[in-house]
Amino acid sequence: MKRIMMNVYSNPLVERYGSKEMLENFSPNKKFSSWRRLWIALAESEKELGLNITDEQIAEMKKYVNDINYDVAAKRELEVRHDVMAHVHAFGVQAPSAAPIIHLGATSAYVGDNTDLIQIKDGYEILKKKFVNVFKNMSDFAMEYKDLPTLGFTHFQAAQLTTVGKRTTLWLQSLMLDFEELEFRMENMRFRGVKGTTGTQASFEELFNGDYDKVKQLDIMVSKKLGFDRRFMVTGQTYDRKIDSETLNLLSNIAQTAHKLTNDIRLLQHLKEIEEPFGKKQIGSSAMAYKRNPMRSERVSSLAKFVIAMQQSTAMTSATQWFERTLDDSANKRLSVPQAFLAVDSMLVILQNIFDGMVVYPKMIEKRIMSELPFMATEYVIMEGVKNGGDRQELHERIREHSMEAGKQVKIEGKENDLIDRILADEYFNIDKEELVKILDPKRFVGFAPQQTVEFIEEEINPIIKKYEHLLGMEAGLRV
């Protein structure tokens, strides 16, 4: 069996990246057991509303919710070329007393579309758990390094100082915005419900002798039995394919955040300031044994590109639907929605893993700061020189000349920044070394970064963690 499997394509999202719970969410077992739950909910509700369906029929159906006779369904599908009718038949073989009422009044989209919505809803729940655990690790990291000055970059050029913790809050804030969108999507999930072939509920009008109130109740009852408080008031044959596009919008947004975040980590690892976890036996390169590649961040960036590109697929599908339904969405949905969920799920697991063991190198950070800080501190030096009796304009001109010469030393000669030595040697500044060291304390240049970090974590992130603390405790090991 293993040899045979090695001769066919294997999806990396299944074999290497996706988590067990997300793979189960989009598994055949989840799909077809959901179909059976939907048929049971329909039969129960129809019985409660007066149709001639017995408790015995429903009880027989319930015995086989998860015991799916796939062989019977597969054989039948070869004959009828229709997956839903094949599974109706297979379910009826196991529950023969219920065979006449399975799928009564429904169309294929009843089980297909409603199951898609169940899987999206449950997929959101899985992602929510991953988010909360990522928030915990990242916020702990931010608080630990809230006071550690680091060189800020604009255009990847040296800018004013910030702190390692403050920079982390920027990543966290983007994730928080994605999480808020996730909560919004979850709160506003609608069920397709029981709508019939073109959404008019005509078949149910026939079943209930034109009693619209009962047909409406059927729609509401089935939706609630499957865990949805809201339903689409109107549909064609399918739920609005805008939902798939909105779902991929969210997943793409998460991917964009994860990509930006891990690109920053990759750049910082190049600078040797921070480093993602590296296993004791991990190999960075088959040729260069010394290398410590940021493979976790690179994997996130790679998966993120896949999801961002995938969004256009659902957008185009939504835009090109015809009237009450067309079938050019089916194969697309089967590929795009599950795979995007699996990829984002993997990204969040990796992010938790990264921040569970992120390594910071304060001495390297300090070294880079001190190579740039003398230039940034010139205004402070000028002010100190004025206090000591100097003329501001003269001080400004002298420090400009010293800065230009120090810049040449760094850029042309490849030497250390000697601006401080030049200032100390210039008697006009009248500044002693002890005073200059105080001026050059990096903590003087981070503004309110530490306070901002604390406030952001306490006011924005901790309430989320507190609200969902029952979801904490997830381990985040890499599969490969």
N, C-alpha and C positions, 0 to 999 in steps of 0.2 A: 504493500500500500504506500509506504514511504517513497519507494522508488518511482511509483506512478506520479505521486504528487510533485516530485522533483522535475517532472517533465512538462508541467503546466505553469502558467503565470501565477505568481504569488503576490498578493497585494501587500506592500510594506506596511501600510497602515494597520493591517491585521497581524502580520508576522513580527513587526519590529516596534511599532509606535503606540497603537491604541491600547487603552486600559481595558481590563477585564470587564468592568461594569459598562463602559460605553460600547464595547463589542457586543455584549449581551443585549444592550438596548436595541441595536440594529440587527440582531440575529434573526434567522428564520423562526426560531422558537418563539421569540417575542412577537414577531409579526403575526404568525398564524395562531398563536394562543390569544392574541388580541382580537383577531377575527372571530374566534369562538366566543370570547367574552362579549363581543358586540352582538353576536347572534343570540346569546343567552339574554343579554339586557333587552334586546328587541322583543324576544318572546315573552319575557317576564312582564314588560310594560304593556304589550298588546293584551296579555291575559288580564292584567289589572284593569285595563280599560274595556274589558268585556268580550274579547275574542275567545273563540272556543279552543283554548290551549290548556293542557292539564299540568298539574304539578309533577306528575310522573314523567311527562315529556321533558320538562325543564330539568328535573333531577337527573335524568339519563344524560342529557347534554352536559351537565356540570361534571359528571364523572370523567369526561374526556377532554377537559379544557386544555390540559398540558400533555396529554397522551395522544400525540398526533400521528396518524397512520400515513406517513409521507409516501410510502410505496404505493398505496391505493390512489392517493391524489396524483402522483406522478404518472401512473398508468392511465388514469382518466384524462389528464391534461393532454396526453399524446393523442387521445381520441377526439376530444372536443375543442382543443386549442383555446382554452379559456381557464385561467388559473382559479378564478373565484368559483366558477361552477364545478371545477374539479374538487375543490376543498368542501364545497357544499355536499357533494356526493360522498366524499370520504367521511365527513362528519356524520352523515346519515347512515353510513354503513356501521359505524360504531354505536350510534343512537337511533336505531331503526324506528322506534315509536315516534321520535321527533322529526324524522325525515320530511314529513309533509309540511311542517311549519318552519323549518330552518330557512332563514333569509326571506321570510314572508313579507311581500310588498317592497322589498329593498332592491337597490341596484348595486352594481359592483363597487361604485364609489362609496357606498355606505361603509363597507369594511376597509377598502383601500385607503380612502382619504382620511377617515376617522382614525385609522391606525397610524397613518403618517403624523397626524396631530398629536396622538398619544406619545409617539416616539420623540417628537420635537419637545413636547412638554417635559418628558422624563429626561431627555438630553439636557435641557436647561437645568434641571435639578442636579444632575451629575456635575455640570460645570460650576454651579453655585458652590458646591462643596469644595471643588478645587480652588476656586477664587478665594474662599475664606481662609484656607490653609496657606495660600500664597500671601495673602494680606498679613497673616500672622508672622510668617518668616521675614517678610520684607520690612514690616514695621519694627520688629525686634532689631533688625540690622540697622535701620535708620536711627533708632534711638541709641543704639550702641555707639554709633559714629556721628552723632549729631554735632559734636564739638570739634571734630577733626577737620582742620582746614585743608582744602585742596584747591588746586588751580582750576578756576572756571574757564570754559572755552566758549567763544562765539566764533563761528566760521571755522572751528577747530584751530583758532588762534588764541594765544594766551589772553585771558581777560581778567576781571576782578576775581578775587577768591570767593569760594563758597565753602560748604562743608560736604563731606562724604554723605552724611545723613540727609542734608537738604537736597542734594542731587537725587537721592533715592526717593524722596517725596515727590519729585517731578514724575518719576516712573510710576509711583503708586497712584498719583492723581489721575494719570491717563487710564490706568486699570480701574480706578474707582468710577470714572465716567462710563466705562464699558459695563461695569457691574450694575450701575444705576439703569442702564439701558436693558440689561438682562432682567432685572427686577420688573421693569416696565413691561417687557414682553411677556413675562410669566403672569403678571397680574391681568394682562389683557388678552390672554389666550382664549380663543373661541373654538367651539366644536362645530364640525359640519352638521352633525346630528342626523335626523331622519328626514330627507327631503325628496327622495324619489329620483326619477331618471333625468329630468331637466330642472329639478328644483321646485316643481309646482306641487309636489305631494299628491299627484293625481291618483297613484296606486293606493295610497292610504285613504284618499277620499272614497274610493270604491270599498275598501275594507271596512270603513267605519260609517258607511251609508251617508256620506256627505256631512258628517258631524265635524266641523272645523275645530271646535274646542277640544275634542278628543285627539285629533291629529296634532294640534298644537301641544297638548299635554304629553303626547307620545314623544315629541321632539325634546321637550324639556326633561322628561323623566329619563330617557336614555342618556342624555348629556350628563345629567347629575350622577347616574349610576357609574359612568366612566370617569368621574372626577372633574367635570367641567361645570363651573357655575355660569359661564357665559357661552352663548352659541351664536352662530351666524343667523340673523333673522331671515336673510335671503341668500340663496346660492343658485348657480347653474347646476350642472351635474356634479361639479367639483367645488371644493372650497376655493376661495379667491387665491390664485397663484401668487398674488402679491405677498402672501404670508411666507412663501419660500424665499422670495427675494428679500423681505425684511429680515428673515432669519439669517440669511447669508450676509446681509448688511452688518448685523450684529457680530457674527463670527469673523467677518472681515475686519471690523473695527478692533476686535480683540487681537487679531493677527497683526494689525498695523502697530498696535501698542507693543506687543511682544517683539516684533521685529526691531522697532526703534530702540527698545530697552536693551535687547541683546546685542545690537550693533554697538551701542555705547560700551557695553561690557567688553566686547571684542577689542575696541579701540583702547580702553583702559588696560586690558591685559597686554596689549602690544607695548603700552607705556610702562608696564610692570608695576602699576599702582594697585590694581586689584586683580584677583585671579579666581576663576570659577573652580569648583572642586576638581581634584585630580587624583584618581585612584592609585593605590600603591603599586599596582601592576599594570596600570594603564600605559599604553604606548601612544606617543604623540605622532611619530613618523616611523615608517618602515626603514628609512635611510638615515634620518637624523635623530639619534637616540636622545639628544638633549631637549628636544622640542616638547612643549606643553601646550598643545593646541586647544583653543576654546571650543571643543567639539559640541558641548551642550548648547551653547549660544548659537553656534553655526547650525545645529539641527533645528532650533527654534526658528531662526531666520529662513531656513530652507522650507520648512512646513508653512511658515507664514506666507511666503510668496505664493505657494500653491493655493491657499485659502483665498487670498486677495484676488487672484486670477479667477477662482471658481465663482466669485460673486457675480461676475458678468454673465455666467451661464444661466443662473436663475432670473436675473434681470431681463435677459432676452426672452426667456421662456414666458415670463409674466407679460411682457409686452406683446407677444405674438399669439396669445390665446384667441381662439375664434368663438364668438357667441357663447353658447352655453357649455361647450367643451370641445377640445381637440386633443388628440392622443400624442402629439409631439412633445408632451411634457414628461411622459412616463419614464422612458429610459433615462432621461436627463435627471429626474428627481432621484431615481434609484442610485445614481452615481454621486451627484453633487451634495445632497443634504447629508447623508451618512458620512461621507468622506470628510466633509468640512468639519462636522462635529468631532470625528475621530482625530483629526489633525489638531484642532484647537484644544481638545482634551489632553493630548500629548504635550502640547506647548505648556499648558498650565502645570502639568506634573513636572516638567523639566525646570520651569521657573522656581517651583517650590524646592526642588533638589538643589538648584544653584544657590539660592539664598539660605539653604540649610547649612551650606559649607563654604560660603564665600570667604576668600582670604584677602586681607587688606595688608598692604606693605607701607606703614607710616613713614619709614625712612626714605623710601623712593618718592613718596608724595612730597615730603619735606624738601628733598633735594630739588625736585622740579619747581617747587614754590620759590626756593631761594635763588634759583637761576633767573627768575622773572621778577620777584618781589622788589628788588632795588629800583627797578624802573617805575613800578607802581607807587613806590613810597616817596617819590621825588617831591610831591607837593607837601608831604609831612616834613621832609627835610628842609624845604624852603621856609616853612612856617617856623621851624625850630631855629633856623639861622636868623630869621627876623627877630625872634625873641632875644637872640644873643647879640643884637645890634647891627646886623647886616642890612643892606639895601635889597629890597625884594627883587627889583629888576636885575641887579647885578648877580644876585643869587640864582635867579632863573637862567640867565645867560651862561653862568659857569656850570650849572648842573646840566644844561642842554649840551654843552660841549663835552662834559665828562660822559654823559649818556651816549653820545654819538661814538666816542672813542671806545667805550665799554662794549657797545654793540658790534663794533668792528672786531674787537678781540674775540667775541663769541662767534660771529658769523663767518669771518674771514680767516682768523687764526685758529679757530676751533678751541679756544681757551675758555677758562671759567669767566663768569661775569665778575669784573673787578671794580664795579662802580663804587661799592662801599669803600674799598681801599683808596680810591681816588678822592672821595669826599673827605675821608679822614685825613688825607695828606694835604688837603687844601685848607690852609689856615684861615681863609676868609670865612669859612662856614663856622668855625669856632665850636665844633661839636666833638665831644669825647666819645670814645668807643662804647662805653657803658650806656650812654644816652641813646646812641644810634641803634644798639641792640634792642632797646625798649621800643624804639620807633618801628623796628622791623619785626616785631612779634606778629606772626601771621594771624593770631586771633583778633588783632586790631582791625583786620581787613575783611572780615566775614560778615559785617553788618549784623542783622538780626537773624541770620540763618539758623542758629541753634534754637532760638525762640520760635521761629516759624515752624521748624521741624516738630517741636513738641506740641505746639498748638494744632498743627495739621493732624498728627497722629491721634491726639486726644479727642479732637472735635469731629474728625471725618472718618478715620479708619477704625478706632476702637469701638464706636457704636455699632459698626457692622459686625466686627468680631464678637462683640457681646451678644448681639441679636442672634447670631448663628453659632454660638460657642459649642452647641451640640454636634456641629459638623467638624470640629477640630480633631486632630489626632491622626490624620491621614499620613501614611508613609509614602515617600516619593522616590522610590528607587527606579533606576533606568533599566529597561528590559534588555537593551543591547548597548 
